[in-house]
Amino acid sequence: MQISEQNKEKDGLIETVNESTSEKGSKVYELGYLLISSIKEEDLPVTYGNLKELVLSFGGEIISDEMPKLINLAYSMQKVTSNVRKKWATAYFGWTKFTMDSEKIVELKKHLDLDPNFIRFLILKTVKENTIAAKRFVRGETYKRPIMKKSTENETAVPINKEEIDKEIDALIAA
Amino acid sequence: MRQDYFSANNIKFIDYKDVEILKKFLNPNGKIMSHKKTGVTSKNQRALASAIKHARFMGLLPFVVK
């Protein structure tokens, strides 16, 4: 019992230490990457899942991400893998945003450098909030029709003369 | 003078993935437009330049348009 309690205490200590370090050293990063287009569409979720696990294994917490999408590159890129130079005109572009220790991010970079699935990647410091600006909506001002006002004015302006109406009715009956 | 695009549209962080916005600040050759032409504040112009450079590196924007 005593041992288990001690362990608990120890665990608690470790947790608090971790929390304090995470508050101190962890920053928000974004990893943008280009995956080689020779990966099949069916296998894409697997590599995507592996990448997520990799980030988690380095103690990262994923904030937001996007599935890699096939894009046409603005210019062709070269990459040497196992002494063979290959050119790529299309690639899967995806990104993940996560918080991680500033020391761990260097290890992550080293790990990604060796990955043959990546053409390129980019690690940036960023902010937690969603940075992609929402599309601007067209002017929301509604155009008020002046006709409505006029009609109401006309109605109020016409005075009701009882005698005239009575006379008209009488004339109609007589006819 | 034109007003700063980013403060007018309430954009606080210029993202390199927002290619549609960044394209507005490129000339027909794909060069970054000057501070004079964009009318963007100095701070945002610097952030804009680095965002465009990041987008170029990731193949989202061209370095040159032939």
gemmi code that builds the backbone of each chain (N, CA, C; Angstrom):
import gemmi

chains = {
    "A": [
        ("MET", (0.831, -1.221, 0.000), (0.000, 0.000, 0.000), (0.856, 1.257, 0.000)),
        ("GLN", (1.833, 1.201, 0.880), (2.700, 2.379, 0.988), (3.403, 2.667, -0.335)),
        ("ILE", (3.837, 1.540, -0.946), (4.574, 1.686, -2.203), (3.681, 2.320, -3.273)),
        ("SER", (2.443, 1.780, -3.336), (1.526, 2.303, -4.370), (1.252, 3.788, -4.148)),
        ("GLU", (1.065, 4.119, -2.852), (0.826, 5.536, -2.543), (2.005, 6.406, -2.976)),
        ("GLN", (3.182, 5.856, -2.670), (4.380, 6.597, -3.065), (4.422, 6.796, -4.582)),
        ("ASN", (4.078, 5.705, -5.260), (4.059, 5.775, -6.726), (3.098, 6.851, -7.207)),
        ("LYS", (1.920, 6.820, -6.554), (0.911, 7.825, -6.938), (1.463, 9.229, -6.791)),
        ("GLU", (2.104, 9.391, -5.621), (2.683, 10.716, -5.375), (3.689, 11.081, -6.460)),
        ("LYS", (4.499, 10.066, -6.754), (5.516, 10.281, -7.788), (4.861, 10.684, -9.117)),
        ("ASP", (3.823, 9.878, -9.448), (3.113, 10.159, -10.711), (2.596, 11.583, -10.724)),
        ("GLY", (2.002, 11.925, -9.577), (1.454, 13.274, -9.454), (2.526, 14.319, -9.684)),
        ("LEU", (3.676, 14.067, -9.065), (4.791, 14.993, -9.223), (5.182, 15.145, -10.685)),
        ("ILE", (5.296, 13.997, -11.326), (5.718, 14.004, -12.734), (4.712, 14.804, -13.578)),
        ("GLU", (3.440, 14.551, -13.263), (2.408, 15.256, -14.037), (2.535, 16.767, -13.898)),
        ("THR", (2.703, 17.172, -12.622), (2.784, 18.621, -12.397), (4.001, 19.197, -13.098)),
        ("VAL", (5.101, 18.418, -13.040), (6.315, 18.883, -13.710), (6.059, 19.026, -15.201)),
        ("ASN", (5.388, 17.990, -15.745), (5.076, 18.028, -17.177), (4.241, 19.249, -17.536)),
        ("GLU", (3.233, 19.492, -16.690), (2.355, 20.636, -16.966), (3.138, 21.939, -17.013)),
        ("SER", (4.014, 22.057, -15.980), (4.768, 23.316, -15.909), (5.678, 23.473, -17.135)),
        ("THR", (6.291, 22.326, -17.544), (7.171, 22.425, -18.712), (6.361, 22.718, -19.972)),
        ("SER", (5.170, 22.078, -20.042), (4.366, 22.289, -21.251), (3.937, 23.750, -21.363)),
        ("GLU", (3.635, 24.337, -20.199), (3.262, 25.756, -20.225), (4.445, 26.622, -20.637)),
        ("LYS", (5.628, 26.174, -20.152), (6.826, 26.953, -20.423), (7.264, 26.811, -21.886)),
        ("GLY", (7.527, 25.537, -22.263), (8.238, 25.302, -23.518), (7.376, 25.066, -24.728)),
        ("SER", (6.097, 24.696, -24.524), (5.306, 24.306, -25.692), (4.811, 25.531, -26.439)),
        ("LYS", (4.877, 25.420, -27.735), (4.430, 26.514, -28.586), (3.527, 25.939, -29.656)),
        ("VAL", (2.816, 26.826, -30.310), (1.930, 26.389, -31.383), (2.720, 26.369, -32.684)),
        ("TYR", (2.713, 25.219, -33.332), (3.431, 25.076, -34.595), (2.473, 24.623, -35.674)),
        ("GLU", (2.884, 24.851, -36.880), (2.125, 24.336, -38.006), (3.095, 23.621, -38.938)),
        ("LEU", (2.702, 22.417, -39.312), (3.520, 21.643, -40.244), (2.770, 21.554, -41.570)),
        ("GLY", (3.297, 22.207, -42.566), (2.755, 22.071, -43.923), (3.662, 21.131, -44.690)),
        ("TYR", (3.077, 20.258, -45.496), (3.938, 19.278, -46.159), (3.404, 18.922, -47.535)),
        ("LEU", (4.299, 18.441, -48.365), (3.954, 17.930, -49.689), (4.329, 16.458, -49.728)),
        ("LEU", (3.336, 15.620, -49.966), (3.596, 14.182, -50.090), (3.739, 13.839, -51.560)),
        ("ILE", (4.558, 12.856, -51.850), (4.781, 12.480, -53.249), (3.478, 11.955, -53.858)),
        ("SER", (3.263, 12.301, -55.118), (1.985, 11.959, -55.756), (1.920, 10.504, -56.211)),
        ("SER", (3.011, 9.750, -56.019), (2.955, 8.331, -56.384), (2.215, 7.497, -55.328)),
        ("ILE", (1.887, 8.117, -54.203), (1.053, 7.430, -53.209), (-0.350, 7.309, -53.785)),
        ("LYS", (-0.938, 6.113, -53.634), (-2.288, 5.929, -54.172), (-3.309, 6.605, -53.249)),
        ("GLU", (-4.437, 6.972, -53.854), (-5.522, 7.638, -53.100), (-5.962, 6.808, -51.902)),
        ("GLU", (-5.974, 5.467, -52.096), (-6.457, 4.581, -51.028), (-5.489, 4.581, -49.846)),
        ("ASP", (-4.190, 4.738, -50.157), (-3.182, 4.663, -49.097), (-2.979, 5.993, -48.380)),
        ("LEU", (-3.595, 7.028, -48.919), (-3.392, 8.367, -48.364), (-3.800, 8.474, -46.891)),
        ("PRO", (-5.001, 7.963, -46.516), (-5.373, 8.040, -45.099), (-4.374, 7.353, -44.174)),
        ("VAL", (-3.705, 6.317, -44.672), (-2.733, 5.594, -43.849), (-1.533, 6.482, -43.537)),
        ("THR", (-0.982, 7.100, -44.585), (0.182, 7.970, -44.374), (-0.201, 9.189, -43.535)),
        ("TYR", (-1.424, 9.664, -43.763), (-1.957, 10.799, -43.001), (-2.068, 10.434, -41.524)),
        ("GLY", (-2.596, 9.214, -41.271), (-2.738, 8.729, -39.895), (-1.379, 8.527, -39.245)),
        ("ASN", (-0.425, 8.013, -40.011), (0.925, 7.799, -39.487), (1.562, 9.111, -39.053)),
        ("LEU", (1.347, 10.126, -39.865), (1.908, 11.440, -39.572), (1.328, 11.996, -38.273)),
        ("LYS", (0.007, 11.823, -38.122), (-0.666, 12.297, -36.913), (-0.101, 11.587, -35.682)),
        ("GLU", (0.085, 10.264, -35.827), (0.634, 9.479, -34.720), (2.050, 9.919, -34.384)),
        ("LEU", (2.788, 10.250, -35.424), (4.163, 10.711, -35.237), (4.186, 11.991, -34.406)),
        ("VAL", (3.289, 12.899, -34.753), (3.204, 14.168, -34.009), (2.823, 13.891, -32.561)),
        ("LEU", (1.857, 12.977, -32.369), (1.411, 12.643, -31.016), (2.529, 11.961, -30.227)),
        ("SER", (3.344, 11.150, -30.922), (4.414, 10.418, -30.238), (5.491, 11.371, -29.704)),
        ("PHE", (5.589, 12.553, -30.290), (6.545, 13.537, -29.794), (5.902, 14.469, -28.769)),
        ("GLY", (4.762, 14.047, -28.259), (4.098, 14.832, -27.210), (3.360, 16.038, -27.733)),
        ("GLY", (2.967, 15.996, -28.993), (2.215, 17.108, -29.576), (0.726, 16.943, -29.354)),
        ("GLU", (0.042, 18.059, -29.289), (-1.421, 18.037, -29.213), (-1.954, 18.698, -30.469)),
        ("ILE", (-2.708, 17.932, -31.254), (-3.187, 18.463, -32.528), (-4.347, 19.420, -32.296)),
        ("ILE", (-4.250, 20.585, -32.866), (-5.311, 21.601, -32.736), (-6.250, 21.491, -33.937)),
        ("SER", (-5.699, 21.555, -35.117), (-6.520, 21.424, -36.319), (-5.643, 20.908, -37.445)),
        ("ASP", (-6.283, 20.364, -38.451), (-5.515, 19.844, -39.587), (-6.401, 19.719, -40.809)),
        ("GLU", (-5.783, 19.413, -41.909), (-6.531, 19.224, -43.145), (-5.965, 18.019, -43.874)),
        ("MET", (-6.852, 17.237, -44.476), (-6.442, 16.061, -45.250), (-5.588, 16.506, -46.434)),
        ("PRO", (-4.541, 15.754, -46.763), (-3.756, 16.109, -47.948), (-4.608, 16.049, -49.217)),
        ("LYS", (-4.440, 17.042, -50.038), (-5.174, 17.124, -51.312), (-4.183, 17.176, -52.455)),
        ("LEU", (-4.560, 16.572, -53.544), (-3.672, 16.587, -54.711), (-3.734, 17.973, -55.361)),
        ("ILE", (-2.579, 18.598, -55.509), (-2.533, 19.923, -56.147), (-1.493, 19.911, -57.263)),
        ("ASN", (-1.697, 20.795, -58.201), (-0.676, 21.027, -59.218), (0.319, 22.022, -58.642)),
        ("LEU", (1.576, 21.641, -58.634), (2.590, 22.540, -58.078), (2.828, 23.706, -59.036)),
        ("ALA", (3.163, 24.855, -58.455), (3.393, 26.053, -59.273), (4.644, 25.903, -60.127)),
        ("TYR", (5.551, 25.043, -59.706), (6.763, 24.743, -60.487), (7.167, 23.316, -60.129)),
        ("SER", (7.930, 22.674, -60.999), (8.283, 21.281, -60.728), (9.418, 21.222, -59.700)),
        ("MET", (9.304, 20.265, -58.798), (10.290, 20.126, -57.725), (11.079, 18.843, -57.920)),
        ("GLN", (12.306, 18.877, -57.433), (13.147, 17.685, -57.533), (13.431, 17.166, -56.143)),
        ("LYS", (13.522, 15.844, -56.050), (13.975, 15.264, -54.791), (14.800, 14.029, -55.072)),
        ("VAL", (15.929, 13.931, -54.378), (16.790, 12.759, -54.550), (16.453, 11.751, -53.461)),
        ("THR", (15.963, 10.586, -53.871), (15.732, 9.510, -52.914), (16.489, 8.281, -53.402)),
        ("SER", (17.299, 7.746, -52.534), (18.168, 6.597, -52.823), (18.915, 6.791, -54.152)),
        ("ASN", (19.570, 7.923, -54.222), (20.434, 8.279, -55.365), (19.704, 8.391, -56.701)),
        ("VAL", (18.409, 8.546, -56.662), (17.654, 8.745, -57.897), (16.959, 10.094, -57.800)),
        ("ARG", (17.203, 10.931, -58.807), (16.563, 12.245, -58.792), (15.230, 12.162, -59.511)),
        ("LYS", (14.195, 12.585, -58.800), (12.857, 12.530, -59.391), (12.258, 13.917, -59.455)),
        ("LYS", (11.446, 14.133, -60.492), (10.755, 15.412, -60.645), (9.285, 15.221, -60.316)),
        ("TRP", (8.737, 16.210, -59.650), (7.324, 16.152, -59.284), (6.613, 17.409, -59.774)),
        ("ALA", (5.523, 17.210, -60.472), (4.709, 18.348, -60.909), (3.416, 18.426, -60.109)),
        ("THR", (3.034, 17.311, -59.481), (1.853, 17.292, -58.613), (2.255, 16.698, -57.269)),
        ("ALA", (1.511, 17.070, -56.253), (1.798, 16.543, -54.917), (0.556, 16.667, -54.053)),
        ("TYR", (0.538, 15.922, -52.956), (-0.544, 16.058, -51.971), (-0.112, 17.096, -50.948)),
        ("PHE", (-0.873, 18.165, -50.858), (-0.556, 19.202, -49.872), (-1.503, 19.098, -48.687)),
        ("GLY", (-0.923, 19.031, -47.500), (-1.728, 18.986, -46.274), (-1.018, 19.729, -45.160)),
        ("TRP", (-1.745, 19.971, -44.098), (-1.121, 20.652, -42.945), (-1.764, 20.207, -41.643)),
        ("THR", (-0.989, 20.320, -40.559), (-1.515, 20.088, -39.216), (-0.995, 21.187, -38.303)),
        ("LYS", (-1.855, 21.574, -37.409), (-1.474, 22.587, -36.422), (-1.475, 21.908, -35.056)),
        ("PHE", (-0.422, 22.103, -34.289), (-0.314, 21.414, -33.008), (0.542, 22.214, -32.034)),
        ("THR", (0.418, 21.852, -30.753), (1.305, 22.439, -29.748), (2.357, 21.397, -29.415)),
        ("MET", (3.581, 21.821, -29.251), (4.665, 20.891, -28.955), (5.788, 21.620, -28.232)),
        ("ASP", (6.566, 20.820, -27.502), (7.743, 21.369, -26.832), (8.724, 21.887, -27.878)),
        ("SER", (9.333, 23.008, -27.582), (10.242, 23.598, -28.568), (11.479, 22.720, -28.793)),
        ("GLU", (11.787, 21.862, -27.796), (12.935, 20.967, -27.994), (12.546, 19.767, -28.846)),
        ("LYS", (11.298, 19.322, -28.649), (10.842, 18.133, -29.379), (10.696, 18.410, -30.868)),
        ("ILE", (10.415, 19.639, -31.195), (10.142, 19.972, -32.599), (11.378, 19.737, -33.465)),
        ("VAL", (12.546, 19.887, -32.858), (13.798, 19.644, -33.589), (13.908, 18.156, -33.929)),
        ("GLU", (13.516, 17.328, -32.954), (13.547, 15.880, -33.191), (12.566, 15.495, -34.286)),
        ("LEU", (11.396, 16.123, -34.229), (10.376, 15.852, -35.257), (10.913, 16.202, -36.639)),
        ("LYS", (11.600, 17.321, -36.718), (12.165, 17.766, -37.990), (13.183, 16.752, -38.495)),
        ("LYS", (14.041, 16.276, -37.599), (15.055, 15.291, -37.985), (14.384, 14.033, -38.522)),
        ("HIS", (13.291, 13.651, -37.853), (12.564, 12.456, -38.252), (11.956, 12.628, -39.636)),
        ("LEU", (11.382, 13.798, -39.856), (10.712, 14.051, -41.139), (11.716, 14.176, -42.281)),
        ("ASP", (12.910, 14.644, -41.953), (13.954, 14.783, -42.975), (14.261, 13.446, -43.645)),
        ("LEU", (14.138, 12.373, -42.860), (14.494, 11.047, -43.375), (13.326, 10.359, -44.082)),
        ("ASP", (12.141, 10.912, -43.951), (10.950, 10.261, -44.519), (10.935, 10.385, -46.049)),
        ("PRO", (10.884, 9.257, -46.760), (10.909, 9.337, -48.224), (9.585, 9.788, -48.847)),
        ("ASN", (8.495, 9.800, -48.038), (7.192, 10.185, -48.591), (7.050, 11.698, -48.797)),
        ("PHE", (7.900, 12.463, -48.155), (7.781, 13.909, -48.221), (8.653, 14.474, -49.352)),
        ("ILE", (8.065, 15.361, -50.122), (8.884, 16.130, -51.049), (9.508, 17.286, -50.271)),
        ("ARG", (8.664, 18.011, -49.600), (9.104, 19.129, -48.757), (8.182, 19.250, -47.568)),
        ("PHE", (8.645, 19.907, -46.544), (7.756, 20.296, -45.450), (8.239, 21.612, -44.864)),
        ("LEU", (7.344, 22.222, -44.134), (7.599, 23.562, -43.600), (7.034, 23.607, -42.191)),
        ("ILE", (7.895, 23.913, -41.217), (7.416, 24.054, -39.834), (7.448, 25.534, -39.483)),
        ("LEU", (6.313, 26.037, -39.076), (6.201, 27.468, -38.749), (5.611, 27.635, -37.371)),
        ("LYS", (6.015, 28.706, -36.709), (5.328, 29.103, -35.479), (4.060, 29.834, -35.901)),
        ("THR", (2.989, 29.578, -35.191), (1.729, 30.229, -35.571), (0.892, 30.502, -34.320)),
        ("VAL", (-0.351, 30.857, -34.532), (-1.259, 31.133, -33.412), (-2.347, 30.074, -33.382)),
        ("LYS", (-2.977, 29.936, -32.203), (-3.967, 28.884, -32.005), (-5.214, 29.101, -32.847)),
        ("GLU", (-5.564, 30.337, -33.048), (-6.817, 30.644, -33.736), (-6.747, 30.222, -35.205)),
        ("ASN", (-7.902, 30.067, -35.787), (-7.979, 29.745, -37.209), (-7.456, 30.938, -38.005)),
        ("THR", (-6.440, 30.674, -38.839), (-5.792, 31.787, -39.521), (-6.304, 32.000, -40.937)),
        ("ILE", (-7.037, 31.019, -41.454), (-7.559, 31.186, -42.811), (-8.766, 32.112, -42.741)),
        ("ALA", (-8.642, 33.238, -43.410), (-9.687, 34.254, -43.337), (-10.955, 33.744, -44.022)),
        ("ALA", (-12.079, 33.982, -43.360), (-13.352, 33.587, -43.949), (-13.620, 34.442, -45.171)),
        ("LYS", (-14.283, 33.840, -46.134), (-14.545, 34.585, -47.365), (-15.466, 35.762, -47.087)),
        ("ARG", (-15.075, 36.869, -47.695), (-15.871, 38.077, -47.480), (-17.239, 37.932, -48.114)),
        ("PHE", (-18.268, 38.354, -47.393), (-19.599, 38.301, -47.996), (-19.895, 39.650, -48.646)),
        ("VAL", (-20.703, 39.578, -49.675), (-21.061, 40.787, -50.410), (-21.968, 41.628, -49.521)),
        ("ARG", (-21.975, 42.916, -49.789), (-22.688, 43.872, -48.951), (-24.039, 43.366, -48.430)),
        ("GLY", (-24.214, 43.417, -47.133), (-25.436, 42.906, -46.518), (-26.532, 43.953, -46.415)),
        ("GLU", (-26.238, 45.177, -46.847), (-27.243, 46.246, -46.721), (-28.436, 45.962, -47.635)),
        ("THR", (-29.626, 46.094, -47.073), (-30.819, 45.859, -47.892), (-31.324, 47.196, -48.423)),
        ("TYR", (-31.780, 47.149, -49.629), (-32.264, 48.369, -50.275), (-33.749, 48.552, -49.962)),
        ("LYS", (-34.042, 49.667, -49.315), (-35.439, 49.899, -48.933), (-36.189, 50.528, -50.091)),
        ("ARG", (-37.352, 50.021, -50.323), (-38.141, 50.554, -51.443), (-38.898, 51.789, -50.997)),
        ("PRO", (-38.761, 52.882, -51.725), (-39.474, 54.107, -51.366), (-40.978, 54.026, -51.662)),
        ("ILE", (-41.387, 53.073, -52.485), (-42.793, 52.940, -52.902), (-43.698, 52.699, -51.693)),
        ("MET", (-43.188, 51.849, -50.791), (-43.959, 51.506, -49.597), (-44.348, 52.762, -48.811)),
        ("LYS", (-43.384, 53.625, -48.638), (-43.616, 54.857, -47.884), (-44.686, 55.709, -48.557)),
        ("LYS", (-44.545, 55.825, -49.882), (-45.465, 56.667, -50.652), (-46.902, 56.198, -50.484)),
        ("SER", (-47.084, 54.891, -50.577), (-48.440, 54.329, -50.501), (-49.057, 54.651, -49.140)),
        ("THR", (-48.266, 54.543, -48.086), (-48.803, 54.835, -46.750), (-49.157, 56.310, -46.629)),
        ("GLU", (-48.312, 57.149, -47.217), (-48.581, 58.588, -47.168), (-49.896, 58.924, -47.877)),
        ("ASN", (-50.092, 58.289, -49.036), (-51.304, 58.534, -49.817), (-52.558, 58.159, -49.037)),
        ("GLU", (-52.481, 57.002, -48.374), (-53.644, 56.520, -47.622), (-54.051, 57.500, -46.528)),
        ("THR", (-53.035, 57.990, -45.834), (-53.340, 58.914, -44.738), (-53.812, 60.270, -45.260)),
        ("ALA", (-53.315, 60.624, -46.429), (-53.616, 61.944, -46.970), (-55.072, 62.082, -47.423)),
        ("VAL", (-55.656, 60.967, -47.896), (-57.033, 61.063, -48.418), (-58.026, 61.206, -47.252)),
        ("PRO", (-58.748, 62.310, -47.213), (-59.732, 62.478, -46.139), (-61.065, 61.801, -46.492)),
        ("ILE", (-61.696, 61.277, -45.475), (-62.966, 60.585, -45.738), (-64.123, 61.563, -45.461)),
        ("ASN", (-64.820, 61.853, -46.518), (-65.950, 62.778, -46.378), (-67.256, 61.976, -46.392)),
        ("LYS", (-67.941, 61.930, -45.236), (-69.119, 61.060, -45.093), (-70.283, 61.495, -45.976)),
        ("GLU", (-70.486, 62.772, -46.032), (-71.638, 63.304, -46.776), (-71.541, 62.961, -48.264)),
        ("GLU", (-70.343, 63.139, -48.801), (-70.147, 62.863, -50.229), (-70.412, 61.392, -50.542)),
        ("ILE", (-69.914, 60.534, -49.661), (-70.097, 59.091, -49.869), (-71.581, 58.737, -49.816)),
        ("ASP", (-72.284, 59.337, -48.842), (-73.725, 59.088, -48.703), (-74.477, 59.499, -49.970)),
        ("LYS", (-74.093, 60.664, -50.499), (-74.736, 61.175, -51.711), (-74.524, 60.234, -52.873)),
        ("GLU", (-73.312, 59.774, -52.997), (-72.967, 58.859, -54.095), (-73.797, 57.583, -54.002)),
        ("ILE", (-73.911, 57.073, -52.783), (-74.665, 55.819, -52.586), (-76.133, 56.036, -52.956)),
        ("ASP", (-76.655, 57.175, -52.492), (-78.052, 57.504, -52.804), (-78.279, 57.550, -54.307)),
        ("ALA", (-77.303, 58.195, -54.995), (-77.399, 58.328, -56.450), (-77.417, 56.954, -57.108)),
        ("LEU", (-76.586, 56.058, -56.595), (-76.504, 54.698, -57.147), (-77.823, 53.954, -56.956)),
        ("ILE", (-78.435, 54.128, -55.744), (-79.697, 53.438, -55.436), (-80.810, 53.948, -56.351)),
        ("ALA", (-80.841, 55.282, -56.502), (-81.862, 55.918, -57.346), (-81.760, 55.413, -58.786)),
        ("ALA", (-80.515, 55.229, -59.230), (-80.320, 54.760, -60.610), (-80.768, 53.299, -60.694)),
    ],
    "B": [
        ("MET", (-4.691, 57.576, -51.041), (-4.012, 56.308, -50.697), (-5.018, 55.207, -50.358)),
        ("ARG", (-4.680, 54.009, -50.805), (-5.550, 52.881, -50.486), (-5.355, 52.505, -49.024)),
        ("GLN", (-6.437, 52.002, -48.427), (-6.349, 51.581, -47.032), (-5.723, 50.202, -46.936)),
        ("ASP", (-5.164, 49.893, -45.791), (-4.549, 48.587, -45.561), (-5.600, 47.478, -45.720)),
        ("TYR", (-5.315, 46.555, -46.640), (-6.270, 45.486, -46.945), (-6.540, 44.611, -45.732)),
        ("PHE", (-5.495, 44.321, -44.967), (-5.625, 43.343, -43.888), (-6.377, 43.903, -42.687)),
        ("SER", (-6.144, 45.172, -42.370), (-6.896, 45.725, -41.243), (-8.329, 46.026, -41.669)),
        ("ALA", (-8.527, 46.326, -42.954), (-9.883, 46.590, -43.437), (-10.736, 45.324, -43.390)),
        ("ASN", (-10.101, 44.166, -43.633), (-10.834, 42.902, -43.624), (-10.669, 42.131, -42.326)),
        ("ASN", (-10.082, 42.801, -41.332), (-9.912, 42.209, -40.012), (-9.118, 40.900, -40.058)),
        ("ILE", (-8.028, 40.894, -40.799), (-7.146, 39.728, -40.854), (-5.939, 40.017, -39.968)),
        ("LYS", (-5.818, 39.219, -38.900), (-4.753, 39.498, -37.933), (-3.501, 38.686, -38.222)),
        ("PHE", (-3.691, 37.530, -38.819), (-2.541, 36.663, -39.095), (-2.560, 36.315, -40.578)),
        ("ILE", (-1.514, 36.681, -41.292), (-1.474, 36.426, -42.734), (-0.959, 35.011, -42.945)),
        ("ASP", (-1.816, 34.154, -43.495), (-1.508, 32.735, -43.627), (-0.966, 32.448, -45.025)),
        ("TYR", (0.071, 31.613, -45.067), (0.663, 31.300, -46.384), (-0.248, 30.400, -47.221)),
        ("LYS", (-1.239, 29.767, -46.588), (-2.138, 28.873, -47.313), (-3.261, 29.614, -48.033)),
        ("ASP", (-3.464, 30.868, -47.648), (-4.527, 31.681, -48.247), (-4.054, 32.237, -49.585)),
        ("VAL", (-3.969, 31.375, -50.570), (-3.342, 31.755, -51.834), (-4.137, 32.840, -52.554)),
        ("GLU", (-5.448, 32.778, -52.429), (-6.297, 33.742, -53.142), (-6.015, 35.176, -52.708)),
        ("ILE", (-5.786, 35.344, -51.412), (-5.469, 36.684, -50.899), (-4.073, 37.095, -51.341)),
        ("LEU", (-3.128, 36.158, -51.229), (-1.727, 36.489, -51.545), (-1.565, 36.843, -53.020)),
        ("LYS", (-2.359, 36.211, -53.865), (-2.261, 36.470, -55.308), (-2.557, 37.927, -55.654)),
        ("LYS", (-3.345, 38.568, -54.823), (-3.687, 39.971, -55.068), (-2.462, 40.873, -54.984)),
        ("PHE", (-1.452, 40.401, -54.283), (-0.266, 41.234, -54.056), (0.914, 40.809, -54.924)),
        ("LEU", (0.624, 40.083, -55.985), (1.670, 39.712, -56.940), (1.419, 40.449, -58.246)),
        ("ASN", (2.511, 40.848, -58.896), (2.336, 41.471, -60.204), (2.288, 40.373, -61.273)),
        ("PRO", (2.005, 40.702, -62.535), (1.855, 39.659, -63.558), (3.066, 38.740, -63.707)),
        ("ASN", (4.246, 39.194, -63.282), (5.426, 38.335, -63.346), (5.580, 37.445, -62.115)),
        ("GLY", (4.699, 37.614, -61.149), (4.797, 36.820, -59.922), (5.669, 37.450, -58.861)),
        ("LYS", (6.050, 38.701, -59.067), (6.848, 39.395, -58.052), (5.937, 40.026, -57.005)),
        ("ILE", (6.473, 40.202, -55.829), (5.710, 40.836, -54.755), (5.606, 42.325, -55.052)),
        ("MET", (4.397, 42.853, -54.954), (4.201, 44.271, -55.249), (4.817, 45.123, -54.149)),
        ("SER", (5.207, 46.314, -54.545), (5.898, 47.183, -53.593), (4.929, 47.745, -52.564)),
        ("HIS", (5.521, 48.159, -51.499), (4.822, 48.792, -50.396), (3.962, 49.956, -50.879)),
        ("LYS", (4.526, 50.690, -51.844), (3.843, 51.864, -52.394), (2.538, 51.474, -53.068)),
        ("LYS", (2.584, 50.389, -53.819), (1.416, 49.970, -54.591), (0.357, 49.300, -53.728)),
        ("THR", (0.801, 48.510, -52.756), (-0.169, 47.741, -51.975), (-0.916, 48.608, -50.973)),
        ("GLY", (-0.242, 49.618, -50.448), (-0.881, 50.461, -49.442), (-1.055, 49.770, -48.105)),
        ("VAL", (-0.309, 48.667, -47.911), (-0.398, 47.892, -46.677), (0.569, 48.489, -45.656)),
        ("THR", (0.237, 48.384, -44.379), (1.129, 48.915, -43.345), (2.453, 48.162, -43.367)),
        ("SER", (3.487, 48.807, -42.864), (4.838, 48.229, -42.905), (4.874, 46.856, -42.249)),
        ("LYS", (4.220, 46.767, -41.110), (4.210, 45.510, -40.351), (3.562, 44.412, -41.182)),
        ("ASN", (2.414, 44.727, -41.759), (1.711, 43.724, -42.563), (2.439, 43.421, -43.853)),
        ("GLN", (3.127, 44.403, -44.411), (3.872, 44.172, -45.648), (4.986, 43.153, -45.404)),
        ("ARG", (5.634, 43.266, -44.259), (6.689, 42.305, -43.922), (6.105, 40.911, -43.744)),
        ("ALA", (4.966, 40.836, -43.038), (4.322, 39.537, -42.817), (3.835, 38.955, -44.145)),
        ("LEU", (3.336, 39.833, -45.002), (2.840, 39.423, -46.316), (3.968, 38.839, -47.151)),
        ("ALA", (5.136, 39.518, -47.127), (6.278, 39.065, -47.916), (6.717, 37.677, -47.466)),
        ("SER", (6.758, 37.463, -46.154), (7.210, 36.142, -45.691), (6.155, 35.082, -45.983)),
        ("ALA", (4.875, 35.456, -45.918), (3.810, 34.503, -46.233), (3.894, 34.069, -47.697)),
        ("ILE", (4.159, 35.036, -48.576), (4.281, 34.723, -50.003), (5.487, 33.813, -50.230)),
        ("LYS", (6.572, 34.083, -49.518), (7.782, 33.272, -49.681), (7.560, 31.849, -49.187)),
        ("HIS", (6.800, 31.703, -48.109), (6.482, 30.358, -47.624), (5.612, 29.626, -48.633)),
        ("ALA", (4.644, 30.349, -49.196), (3.746, 29.740, -50.190), (4.524, 29.316, -51.432)),
        ("ARG", (5.526, 30.107, -51.797), (6.359, 29.768, -52.953), (7.142, 28.485, -52.682)),
        ("PHE", (7.669, 28.388, -51.482), (8.462, 27.210, -51.120), (7.615, 25.941, -51.203)),
        ("MET", (6.352, 26.066, -50.802), (5.472, 24.895, -50.816), (4.807, 24.680, -52.177)),
        ("GLY", (5.205, 25.428, -53.161), (4.671, 25.222, -54.507), (3.247, 25.709, -54.701)),
        ("LEU", (2.762, 26.554, -53.787), (1.407, 27.084, -53.921), (1.393, 28.319, -54.815)),
        ("LEU", (2.504, 29.032, -54.822), (2.656, 30.216, -55.678), (3.937, 30.049, -56.497)),
        ("PRO", (3.992, 30.638, -57.677), (5.203, 30.528, -58.489), (6.273, 31.532, -58.053)),
        ("PHE", (7.523, 31.193, -58.343), (8.602, 32.153, -58.123), (8.607, 33.154, -59.278)),
        ("VAL", (8.415, 32.647, -60.488), (8.320, 33.517, -61.664), (7.201, 33.008, -62.558)),
        ("VAL", (6.534, 33.955, -63.214), (5.539, 33.591, -64.225), (6.144, 33.944, -65.573)),
        ("LYS", (6.302, 32.937, -66.388), (6.952, 33.184, -67.675), (5.951, 33.766, -68.675)),
    ],
}
model = gemmi.Model(1)
for chain_id, residues in chains.items():
    chain = gemmi.Chain(chain_id)
    for i, (resn, *xyz) in enumerate(residues, 1):
        res = gemmi.Residue()
        res.name, res.seqid = resn, gemmi.SeqId(i, " ")
        for name, pos in zip(("N", "CA", "C"), xyz):
            atom = gemmi.Atom()
            atom.name, atom.element = name, gemmi.Element(name[0])
            atom.pos, atom.b_iso = gemmi.Position(*pos), 0.0
            res.add_atom(atom)
        chain.add_residue(res)
    model.add_chain(chain)
structure = gemmi.Structure()
structure.add_model(model)
structure.setup_entities()
